[in-house]
């Protein structure tokens, strides 16, 4: 299935978008069938190939929500604007699929932290006791040697 959508081009902080027709499984910056126009979001200027856009829509190409709203605003397509779905950015190292697992692990984390803290304090007490004993033994041994 073909999709008409934006493909980002341009420099960092100076974005420009191509409006392209491409297979829906391809990445937006990947291989495209045809370039249908361009759009500069900073100056709000756009260049569109209206006949080619109409051709692809008649042949069954779907239009992304953002491109659809832009074409409605420019007058290329008649209709009401669509609501655009903005997804939250993923945090590094976390997956969206394991939502239930994350909740369970977050519930057990404070308990695990308390247990670790108790173990650490117990280990520290043992270490200090061992050091004191070792120092005492070393002093008595050194006195015996003299």
Buried (B, 14 or more C-beta within 10 A) or exposed (E): EBBBBBBEEBEEEEBBBBBBBBEEEBEBEEEBBBBBBBBBEEEEEBEBBBEBBEBBBEEEBBBBEBBBBBBBEBEBBEEEEEEEEEEEEEEEEEEEEEEEEEEEEEEEEEEEEEEEEEEEEEEEEEEEEEEEEEEEEEEEEEEEEE
